[in-house]
């Protein structure tokens, strides 16, 4: 019931702890939360624990993901959720991790393993930096 009241809908793919955390964050945000602390609460309410790097001169923020609190089907869903929660007057971009091709090659990953695990490109974009660790 609380998930529906906060606009989250059923989150059965998520652990009960993460579901409670999402509800807590959703209930803590206010329309006037344009401070960094307020935006961090909003990002948590979107299901992402992240840091914000601000570029005041360009009215731009970079959201750098630390941990996903919610389950996402892909990068488009994550960006849409963030778009709902971040202030509309700011431009922003989103960084999910630091997986590069060099790191991919150095963590005993190869295309045969990738194919055998049946990973999608959405998985790679959303959680690629954690897949082979």
DSSP file (Angstrom, degrees, kcal/mol; ACC not computed):
  #  RESIDUE AA STRUCTURE BP1 BP2  ACC     N-H-->O    O-->H-N    N-H-->O    O-->H-N    TCO  KAPPA ALPHA  PHI   PSI    X-CA   Y-CA   Z-CA
    1    1 A X     >        0   0    0      0, 0.0     4,-2.3     0, 0.0     5,-0.2   0.000 360.0 360.0 360.0 -40.9    0.0    0.0    0.0
    2    2 A X  H  >  +     0   0    0      1,-0.2     4,-1.7     2,-0.2     6,-0.2   0.887 360.0  54.2 -64.9 -37.6    2.8    2.4    0.8
    3    3 A X  H  4>S+     0   0    0      1,-0.2     5,-2.4     2,-0.2     6,-1.0   0.926 110.6  45.8 -61.3 -44.1    4.5    1.8   -2.5
    4    4 A X  H >45S+     0   0    0      4,-0.2     3,-1.2     1,-0.2    -2,-0.2   0.893 109.3  55.2 -66.3 -38.9    1.3    2.7   -4.3
    5    5 A X  H 3<5S+     0   0    0     -4,-2.3    -1,-0.2     1,-0.3    -2,-0.2   0.825 110.0  46.5 -62.9 -31.5    0.7    5.8   -2.2
    6    6 A X  T 3<5S-     0   0    0     -4,-1.7    -1,-0.3    -5,-0.2    -2,-0.2   0.359 118.5-109.3 -94.0   5.7    4.2    7.1   -3.1
    7    7 A X  T < 5S+     0   0    0     -3,-1.2    -3,-0.2    -4,-0.2    -2,-0.1   0.604  88.6 113.7  81.4  11.6    3.7    6.4   -6.9
    8    8 A X      < -     0   0    0     -5,-2.4    -4,-0.2    -6,-0.2    -5,-0.1   0.799  58.8-155.7 -84.6 -29.6    6.2    3.5   -7.0
    9    9 A X        -     0   0    0     -6,-1.0     2,-0.2    -8,-0.1    -1,-0.1  -0.154  50.9 -23.5  72.5 179.2    3.8    0.7   -7.7
   10   10 A X        -     0   0    0      1,-0.1     3,-0.1    -7,-0.1     0, 0.0  -0.424  54.7-173.6 -65.8 129.7    4.6   -3.0   -6.8
   11   11 A X    >   +     0   0    0     -2,-0.2     3,-2.2     1,-0.1    -1,-0.1  -0.350  26.2 148.3-116.8  48.1    8.4   -3.5   -6.5
   12   12 A X  T 3   +     0   0    0      1,-0.3    -1,-0.1     7,-0.0     4,-0.1   0.682  65.6  64.8 -65.1 -17.3    8.3   -7.3   -6.0
   13   13 A X  T 3  S+     0   0    0     -3,-0.1    -1,-0.3    58,-0.1     2,-0.2   0.648  95.0  77.9 -75.1 -13.3   11.7   -7.8   -7.7
   14   14 A X  S <  S-     0   0    0     -3,-2.2    56,-0.1     1,-0.1    -3,-0.1  -0.601  89.8-102.9 -99.7 154.7   13.3   -5.8   -4.9
   15   15 A X     >  -     0   0    0     -2,-0.2     4,-2.3     1,-0.1     5,-0.2  -0.345  33.0-114.3 -68.9 157.5   14.3   -6.8   -1.4
   16   16 A X  H  > S+     0   0    0      1,-0.2     4,-2.3     2,-0.2     5,-0.2   0.860 117.2  55.0 -61.7 -36.0   12.0   -5.7    1.4
   17   17 A X  H  > S+     0   0    0      2,-0.2     4,-2.2     1,-0.2    -1,-0.2   0.930 110.2  44.6 -63.7 -45.3   14.8   -3.5    2.8
   18   18 A X  H  > S+     0   0    0      2,-0.2     4,-2.5     1,-0.2    -2,-0.2   0.867 111.2  54.4 -67.1 -35.8   15.2   -1.7   -0.5
   19   19 A X  H  X S+     0   0    0     -4,-2.3     4,-2.0     2,-0.2    -1,-0.2   0.923 110.5  46.0 -62.8 -43.6   11.5   -1.3   -0.9
   20   20 A X  H  X S+     0   0    0     -4,-2.3     4,-2.5     1,-0.2    -2,-0.2   0.898 111.3  52.8 -65.2 -40.5   11.3    0.3    2.5
   21   21 A X  H  X S+     0   0    0     -4,-2.2     4,-2.4     1,-0.2    -2,-0.2   0.914 108.0  50.5 -62.5 -43.2   14.2    2.6    1.7
   22   22 A X  H  X S+     0   0    0     -4,-2.5     4,-2.7     2,-0.2    -1,-0.2   0.915 111.2  48.5 -60.9 -43.5   12.6    3.7   -1.5
   23   23 A X  H  X S+     0   0    0     -4,-2.0     4,-2.2     2,-0.2    -2,-0.2   0.924 110.2  51.8 -62.7 -44.4    9.4    4.6    0.3
   24   24 A X  H  X S+     0   0    0     -4,-2.5     4,-0.6     1,-0.2    -2,-0.2   0.922 112.9  44.8 -58.7 -45.5   11.3    6.5    3.0
   25   25 A X  H >X S+     0   0    0     -4,-2.4     3,-0.8     1,-0.2     4,-0.6   0.899 110.9  53.6 -67.1 -40.6   13.1    8.5    0.4
   26   26 A X  H >< S+     0   0    0     -4,-2.7     3,-0.6     1,-0.2    -1,-0.2   0.879 110.1  47.8 -61.4 -37.1    9.9    9.2   -1.6
   27   27 A X  H 3< S+     0   0    0     -4,-2.2    -1,-0.2     1,-0.2    -2,-0.2   0.609 105.9  60.2 -79.8 -10.8    8.2   10.5    1.5
   28   28 A X  H << S+     0   0    0     -3,-0.8    -1,-0.2    -4,-0.6    -2,-0.2   0.568  83.8  94.6 -94.8  -8.7   11.2   12.8    2.4
   29   29 A X    <<  -     0   0    0     -4,-0.6     2,-0.3    -3,-0.6    10,-0.1  -0.516  52.3-165.6 -88.7 154.0   11.3   15.0   -0.7
   30   30 A X    >   -     0   0    0     -2,-0.2     3,-1.9     8,-0.1    12,-0.1  -0.932  34.1-112.7-132.6 156.8    9.6   18.4   -1.1
   31   31 A X  T 3  S+     0   0    0     -2,-0.3    -1,-0.0     1,-0.3    -2,-0.0   0.747 116.2  55.4 -60.8 -24.1    8.9   20.5   -4.1
   32   32 A X  T 3  S+     0   0    0      1,-0.1     2,-2.1     2,-0.0    -1,-0.3   0.228  71.2 121.0 -94.5  14.7   11.4   23.1   -2.9
   33   33 A X    <   +     0   0    0     -3,-1.9    54,-0.2     1,-0.2     9,-0.1  -0.453  21.7 132.3 -81.4  70.3   14.4   20.7   -2.6
   34   34 A X        +     0   0    0     -2,-2.1    -1,-0.2     4,-0.1     2,-0.1   0.347  43.3  99.0-101.3   5.4   16.7   22.4   -5.0
   35   35 A X  S  > S-     0   0    0     -3,-0.2     4,-2.7     1,-0.1     5,-0.2  -0.394  91.2-105.9 -80.3 167.5   19.7   22.2   -2.7
   36   36 A X  H  > S+     0   0    0      1,-0.2     4,-2.4     2,-0.2     5,-0.2   0.919 123.1  50.2 -61.3 -42.1   22.3   19.5   -3.1
   37   37 A X  H  > S+     0   0    0      1,-0.2     4,-1.9     2,-0.2    -1,-0.2   0.909 111.7  48.6 -62.1 -41.7   21.0   17.7   -0.1
   38   38 A X  H  > S+     0   0    0      2,-0.2     4,-2.1     1,-0.2    -2,-0.2   0.898 110.9  49.5 -64.9 -41.1   17.4   17.9   -1.5
   39   39 A X  H  X S+     0   0    0     -4,-2.7     4,-2.6     2,-0.2    -2,-0.2   0.878 108.1  54.1 -66.7 -36.4   18.5   16.7   -4.9
   40   40 A X  H  X S+     0   0    0     -4,-2.4     4,-2.4     2,-0.2    -1,-0.2   0.905 108.3  49.5 -63.5 -39.6   20.3   13.7   -3.3
   41   41 A X  H  X S+     0   0    0     -4,-1.9     4,-2.3     2,-0.2    -2,-0.2   0.907 111.3  50.0 -62.6 -40.4   17.1   12.8   -1.5
   42   42 A X  H  X S+     0   0    0     -4,-2.1     4,-1.3     2,-0.2    -2,-0.2   0.898 109.6  49.9 -65.0 -40.5   15.3   13.0   -4.8
   43   43 A X  H  <>S+     0   0    0     -4,-2.6     5,-2.0     2,-0.2     4,-0.3   0.906 110.9  49.6 -65.5 -40.9   17.9   10.8   -6.5
   44   44 A X  H ><5S+     0   0    0     -4,-2.4     3,-1.7     1,-0.2    -2,-0.2   0.904 107.5  54.8 -61.5 -39.9   17.5    8.3   -3.7
   45   45 A X  H 3<5S+     0   0    0     -4,-2.3    -1,-0.2   -20,-0.3    -2,-0.2   0.778 101.7  58.6 -64.4 -25.5   13.7    8.5   -4.2
   46   46 A X  T 3<5S-     0   0    0     -4,-1.3    -1,-0.3    -3,-0.3    -2,-0.2   0.558 127.4-101.8 -78.3  -8.1   14.3    7.6   -7.8
   47   47 A X  T < 5S+     0   0    0     -3,-1.7    22,-2.2    -4,-0.3    23,-2.0   0.641  88.1 108.5  99.7  17.6   16.0    4.4   -6.6
   48   48 A X  E   < -A   68   0A   0     -5,-2.0     2,-0.6    20,-0.2    -1,-0.2  -0.987  56.2-149.9-132.8 124.8   19.6    5.4   -7.1
   49   49 A X  E     +A   67   0A   0     18,-3.2    17,-3.3    -2,-0.4    18,-1.8  -0.847  45.4 148.1 -88.0 121.5   22.2    6.2   -4.4
   50   50 A X  E     -A   65   0A   0     -2,-0.6     2,-0.3    15,-0.3    15,-0.2  -0.895  45.7-120.1-148.2 170.9   24.5    8.7   -6.1
   51   51 A X  E     -A   64   0A   0     13,-2.4    13,-2.8    -2,-0.3     2,-0.4  -0.824  25.5-137.2-111.7 157.9   26.7   11.7   -5.7
   52   52 A X  E     -A   63   0A   0     -2,-0.3     2,-0.5    11,-0.2    11,-0.2  -0.967   9.3-164.2-119.4 132.7   26.2   15.0   -7.5
   53   53 A X  E     -A   62   0A   0      9,-2.5     9,-2.7    -2,-0.4     2,-0.3  -0.978  20.5-150.7-112.3 120.0   28.9   17.1   -9.1
   54   54 A X  E     -A   61   0A   0     -2,-0.5     2,-0.5     7,-0.2     7,-0.2  -0.725  18.9-167.9 -98.3 139.5   27.7   20.6   -9.7
   55   55 A X  E >>> -A   60   0A   0      5,-2.9     5,-1.9    -2,-0.3     3,-0.6  -0.852  12.2-177.7-119.2  89.5   28.7   23.0  -12.5
   56   56 A X  G >45S+     0   0    0     -2,-0.5     3,-1.1     1,-0.2    -1,-0.1   0.875  75.3  57.1 -60.1 -42.7   27.2   26.3  -11.3
   57   57 A X  G 345S+     0   0    0      1,-0.3    -1,-0.2    -3,-0.1    -2,-0.0   0.825 116.6  34.5 -61.3 -33.5   28.3   28.4  -14.2
   58   58 A X  G <45S-     0   0    0     -3,-0.6    -1,-0.3     2,-0.2    33,-0.2   0.341 105.2-123.6-102.5   5.0   26.5   26.2  -16.7
   59   59 A X  T <<5 +     0   0    0     -3,-1.1    32,-1.9    -4,-0.5     2,-0.4   0.942  67.8 135.8  48.7  54.0   23.6   25.3  -14.4
   60   60 A X  E   < -Ab  55  91A   0     -5,-1.9    -5,-2.9    30,-0.2     2,-0.4  -0.972  39.3-163.6-133.5 141.0   24.5   21.6  -15.0
   61   61 A X  E     -Ab  54  92A   0     30,-2.0    32,-1.7    -2,-0.4     2,-0.5  -0.978   9.9-149.1-126.4 144.8   24.7   18.7  -12.6
   62   62 A X  E     -Ab  53  93A   0     -9,-2.7    -9,-2.5    -2,-0.4     2,-0.6  -0.958  11.9-152.9-108.9 123.2   26.4   15.3  -13.1
   63   63 A X  E     -Ab  52  94A   0     30,-2.6    32,-3.2    -2,-0.5     2,-0.6  -0.877   9.5-165.5 -97.8 118.2   24.8   12.4  -11.2
   64   64 A X  E     -Ab  51  95A   0    -13,-2.8   -13,-2.4    -2,-0.6    32,-0.2  -0.911  16.3-135.4-111.0 110.2   27.3    9.7  -10.5
   65   65 A X  E     +A   50   0A   0     30,-3.1   -15,-0.3    -2,-0.6     3,-0.1  -0.358  29.1 170.3 -68.2 136.8   25.7    6.4   -9.4
   66   66 A X  E    S-     0   0A   0    -17,-3.3     2,-0.3     1,-0.4   -16,-0.2   0.758  70.3  -3.4-104.2 -53.8   27.1    4.5   -6.4
   67   67 A X  E     -A   49   0A   0    -18,-1.8   -18,-3.2     0, 0.0     2,-0.6  -0.997  64.3-126.3-143.9 140.9   24.5    1.8   -5.8
   68   68 A X  E     -A   48   0A   0     -2,-0.3   -20,-0.2   -20,-0.2   -24,-0.0  -0.818  19.7-175.9 -89.4 122.3   21.1    1.0   -7.4
   69   69 A X  S    S+     0   0    0    -22,-2.2   -21,-0.2    -2,-0.6     2,-0.2   0.808  70.9  43.5 -83.8 -33.2   18.4    0.8   -4.7
   70   70 A X  S    S-     0   0    0    -23,-2.0     2,-0.5   -56,-0.1   -24,-0.0  -0.569  91.1-104.3-107.4 171.0   15.7   -0.3   -7.2
   71   71 A X        -     0   0    0     -2,-0.2     2,-0.4   -60,-0.0   -58,-0.1  -0.849  37.4-167.6 -97.4 130.5   15.7   -2.8  -10.0
   72   72 A X        -     0   0    0     -2,-0.5     3,-0.1     1,-0.1    54,-0.1  -0.932  24.2-150.7-122.1 143.9   15.8   -1.2  -13.5
   73   73 A X  S    S-     0   0    0     -2,-0.4     2,-0.3     1,-0.2    -1,-0.1   0.634  76.5 -28.7 -84.4 -14.8   15.2   -2.8  -16.9
   74   74 A X     >  -     0   0    0      1,-0.1     4,-1.8    48,-0.1    -1,-0.2  -0.978  69.3 -79.9 176.5 173.9   17.6   -0.4  -18.7
   75   75 A X  H  > S+     0   0    0     -2,-0.3     4,-2.7     1,-0.2     5,-0.2   0.847 120.2  59.0 -62.3 -37.0   19.3    2.9  -18.9
   76   76 A X  H  > S+     0   0    0      1,-0.2     4,-2.3     2,-0.2    -1,-0.2   0.909 106.4  48.2 -60.8 -41.6   16.2    4.6  -20.5
   77   77 A X  H  > S+     0   0    0     -3,-0.2     4,-2.2     2,-0.2    -1,-0.2   0.904 111.7  50.0 -65.0 -40.8   14.1    3.6  -17.4
   78   78 A X  H  X S+     0   0    0     -4,-1.8     4,-2.4     1,-0.2    -2,-0.2   0.930 111.9  47.2 -63.6 -45.0   16.8    5.0  -15.1
   79   79 A X  H  X S+     0   0    0     -4,-2.7     4,-2.5     1,-0.2    -1,-0.2   0.892 111.4  51.6 -64.7 -39.2   17.0    8.3  -17.0
   80   80 A X  H  X S+     0   0    0     -4,-2.3     4,-1.5    -5,-0.2    -1,-0.2   0.909 110.3  48.7 -64.0 -41.6   13.2    8.6  -17.0
   81   81 A X  H  X S+     0   0    0     -4,-2.2     4,-1.1     1,-0.2    -2,-0.2   0.920 112.7  47.5 -64.7 -44.1   13.0    8.0  -13.2
   82   82 A X  H >X S+     0   0    0     -4,-2.4     4,-2.4     1,-0.2     3,-0.6   0.900 107.1  57.5 -63.0 -39.6   15.7   10.6  -12.6
   83   83 A X  H 3< S+     0   0    0     -4,-2.5    -1,-0.2     1,-0.3    -2,-0.2   0.849 104.8  52.1 -60.3 -34.9   14.0   13.1  -14.9
   84   84 A X  H 3< S+     0   0    0     -4,-1.5    -1,-0.3    -3,-0.2    -2,-0.2   0.817 117.4  37.8 -67.0 -30.9   10.8   12.8  -12.7
   85   85 A X  H << S+     0   0    0     -4,-1.1    -2,-0.2    -3,-0.6     2,-0.2   0.699  98.6  81.3-101.4 -22.3   12.8   13.6   -9.6
   86   86 A X  S  < S-     0   0    0     -4,-2.4   -52,-0.1    -5,-0.1     6,-0.0  -0.556  93.4 -88.3 -88.0 152.7   15.4   16.2  -10.5
   87   87 A X    >   -     0   0    0     -2,-0.2     3,-1.4   -54,-0.2    -1,-0.1  -0.335  31.4-138.5 -58.7 133.6   14.6   19.9  -10.8
   88   88 A X  T 3  S+     0   0    0      1,-0.3    -1,-0.1    -4,-0.1    -2,-0.0   0.693  96.3  66.5 -69.2 -19.6   13.3   20.7  -14.3
   89   89 A X  T 3  S+     0   0    0      2,-0.0     2,-0.4     0, 0.0    -1,-0.3   0.520  91.4  75.7 -83.0  -3.1   15.3   24.0  -14.5
   90   90 A X  S <  S-     0   0    0     -3,-1.4     2,-0.3   -30,-0.0   -30,-0.2  -0.882  73.8-135.0-111.2 139.5   18.7   22.2  -14.4
   91   91 A X  E     +b   60   0A   0    -32,-1.9   -30,-2.0    -2,-0.4     2,-0.3  -0.638  36.1 175.6 -79.1 147.9   20.5   20.3  -17.2
   92   92 A X  E     -b   61   0A   0     -2,-0.3     2,-0.3   -32,-0.2   -30,-0.2  -0.985  23.2-161.0-151.8 160.9   21.9   17.0  -16.0
   93   93 A X  E     -b   62   0A   0    -32,-1.7   -30,-2.6    -2,-0.3     2,-0.4  -0.902  18.1-132.9-137.5 168.5   23.7   13.9  -17.2
   94   94 A X  E     -b   63   0A   0     -2,-0.3     2,-0.5   -32,-0.2   -30,-0.2  -0.984  11.7-168.9-134.0 130.8   24.1   10.5  -15.5
   95   95 A X  E     -b   64   0A   0    -32,-3.2   -30,-3.1    -2,-0.4     3,-0.1  -0.980   2.0-175.7-120.6 122.8   27.1    8.3  -15.0
   96   96 A X        -     0   0    0     -2,-0.5     2,-0.3     1,-0.2    -1,-0.1   0.683  60.4 -40.5 -94.0 -18.1   26.5    4.7  -13.9
   97   97 A X        -     0   0    0      2,-0.1    -1,-0.2    31,-0.1   -32,-0.1  -0.985  53.8 -93.3 175.7-172.1   30.0    3.5  -13.4
   98   98 A X        +     0   0    0     -2,-0.3     2,-0.5    -3,-0.1     5,-0.1  -0.017  57.0 145.2-121.1  30.6   33.5    3.5  -14.7
   99   99 A X        +     0   0    0     25,-0.1     2,-0.3     4,-0.1    30,-0.1  -0.582  22.2 174.8 -73.4 121.9   33.6    0.3  -16.9
  100  100 A X     >  -     0   0    0     -2,-0.5     4,-2.5     1,-0.1     5,-0.2  -0.730  47.1-103.6-116.9 170.6   35.9    0.9  -19.8
  101  101 A X  H  > S+     0   0    0     -2,-0.3     4,-2.2     1,-0.2     5,-0.2   0.882 122.7  54.0 -63.0 -36.4   37.0   -1.5  -22.5
  102  102 A X  H  > S+     0   0    0      2,-0.2     4,-1.8     1,-0.2    -1,-0.2   0.930 110.1  46.0 -63.1 -45.0   40.4   -1.7  -20.8
  103  103 A X  H  > S+     0   0    0      1,-0.2     4,-0.9     2,-0.2    -2,-0.2   0.905 110.2  54.9 -63.1 -40.9   38.8   -2.7  -17.5
  104  104 A X  H ><>S+     0   0    0     -4,-2.5     5,-1.0     1,-0.2     3,-0.6   0.918 110.8  44.7 -57.2 -45.2   36.6   -5.2  -19.3
  105  105 A X  H ><5S+     0   0    0     -4,-2.2     3,-0.5     1,-0.2    -1,-0.2   0.810 113.2  51.6 -70.3 -29.9   39.7   -6.9  -20.8
  106  106 A X  H 3<5S+     0   0    0     -4,-1.8    -1,-0.2     1,-0.2    -2,-0.2   0.520  96.4  67.3 -87.5  -5.4   41.6   -6.8  -17.5
  107  107 A X  T <<5S-     0   0    0     -4,-0.9    -1,-0.2    -3,-0.6     3,-0.1  -0.088 117.2 -99.5-107.7  36.7   38.9   -8.4  -15.3
  108  108 A X  T < 5S+     0   0    0     -3,-0.5     2,-0.4     1,-0.2    -3,-0.1   0.780  80.1 140.3  55.2  30.2   39.0  -11.8  -16.9
  109  109 A X      < +     0   0    0     -5,-1.0     2,-0.3    -6,-0.2    -1,-0.2  -0.798  21.9 166.8 -99.5 144.8   36.0  -11.0  -19.0
  110  110 A X     >  -     0   0    0     -2,-0.4     4,-2.6    -3,-0.1     5,-0.1  -0.948  49.4-100.8-148.2 170.5   35.7  -12.1  -22.6
  111  111 A X  H  > S+     0   0    0     -2,-0.3     4,-2.8     1,-0.2     5,-0.2   0.827 119.1  57.4 -66.9 -31.2   33.0  -12.2  -25.2
  112  112 A X  H  > S+     0   0    0      2,-0.2     4,-2.2     1,-0.2    -1,-0.2   0.933 110.8  43.5 -63.8 -43.8   32.5  -16.0  -24.7
  113  113 A X  H  > S+     0   0    0      2,-0.2     4,-1.8     1,-0.2    -2,-0.2   0.925 112.9  53.1 -64.9 -43.4   31.8  -15.5  -21.0
  114  114 A X  H  X>S+     0   0    0     -4,-2.6     5,-1.4     1,-0.2     4,-0.5   0.938 112.6  44.1 -55.5 -49.1   29.6  -12.5  -21.8
  115  115 A X  H ><5S+     0   0    0     -4,-2.8     3,-0.8     1,-0.2    -1,-0.2   0.869 110.2  54.9 -66.1 -36.8   27.6  -14.6  -24.3
  116  116 A X  H 3<5S+     0   0    0     -4,-2.2    -1,-0.2     1,-0.2    -2,-0.2   0.803 107.2  50.5 -68.7 -27.8   27.4  -17.6  -21.9
  117  117 A X  H 3<5S-     0   0    0     -4,-1.8    -1,-0.2    -3,-0.3    -2,-0.2   0.566 104.8-132.3 -84.3  -9.6   25.9  -15.4  -19.2
  118  118 A X  T <<5 +     0   0    0     -3,-0.8     2,-0.2    -4,-0.5    -3,-0.2   0.888  39.4 176.6  58.6  43.0   23.2  -14.1  -21.6
  119  119 A X      < -     0   0    0     -5,-1.4     2,-0.2     1,-0.0    -1,-0.2  -0.512  19.4-141.2 -75.5 144.6   23.9  -10.4  -20.6
  120  120 A X     >  -     0   0    0     -2,-0.2     4,-1.8     1,-0.1     5,-0.1  -0.619  23.1-113.6 -98.1 165.2   22.0   -7.7  -22.4
  121  121 A X  H  > S+     0   0    0      1,-0.2     4,-2.6    -2,-0.2     5,-0.2   0.841 118.9  59.0 -66.5 -32.1   23.4   -4.3  -23.4
  122  122 A X  H  > S+     0   0    0      2,-0.2     4,-2.7     1,-0.2     5,-0.3   0.914 104.4  50.1 -61.8 -40.8   21.0   -2.7  -21.0
  123  123 A X  H  > S+     0   0    0      1,-0.2     4,-2.9     2,-0.2    -2,-0.2   0.911 110.5  50.5 -60.5 -41.7   22.6   -4.8  -18.2
  124  124 A X  H  X S+     0   0    0     -4,-1.8     4,-1.5     1,-0.2    -2,-0.2   0.921 114.0  43.6 -62.8 -45.3   26.0   -3.6  -19.4
  125  125 A X  H  < S+     0   0    0     -4,-2.6    -2,-0.2     2,-0.2    -1,-0.2   0.904 121.4  39.2 -67.0 -42.2   24.9    0.0  -19.4
  126  126 A X  H  < S+     0   0    0     -4,-2.7    -2,-0.2    -5,-0.2    -3,-0.2   0.909 140.2   3.2 -77.7 -43.3   23.1   -0.1  -16.0
  127  127 A X  H >X S+     0   0    0     -4,-2.9     3,-1.9    -5,-0.3     4,-0.8   0.060  83.4 126.4-137.0  25.0   25.4   -2.3  -14.0
  128  128 A X  H >X S+     0   0    0     -4,-1.5     3,-0.6     1,-0.3     4,-0.5   0.815  70.7  61.8 -59.6 -33.9   28.4   -3.2  -16.2
  129  129 A X  H 34 S+     0   0    0      1,-0.2    -1,-0.3    -5,-0.2    -5,-0.1   0.616 112.1  39.0 -71.2  -9.8   31.0   -2.0  -13.6
  130  130 A X  H X4 S+     0   0    0     -3,-1.9     3,-0.8     2,-0.1    -1,-0.2   0.498  90.8  90.0-111.8  -7.3   29.7   -4.7  -11.2
  131  131 A X  H << S+     0   0    0     -4,-0.8    -2,-0.1    -3,-0.6    -3,-0.1   0.896  97.7  28.0 -63.2 -44.8   29.1   -7.7  -13.6
  132  132 A X  T 3<        0   0    0     -4,-0.5    -1,-0.2     1,-0.2    -2,-0.1   0.235 360.0 360.0-105.6  14.5   32.5   -9.4  -13.5
  133  133 A X    <         0   0    0     -3,-0.8    -1,-0.2     0, 0.0    -2,-0.1   0.472 360.0 360.0 -88.2 360.0   33.7   -8.3  -10.0
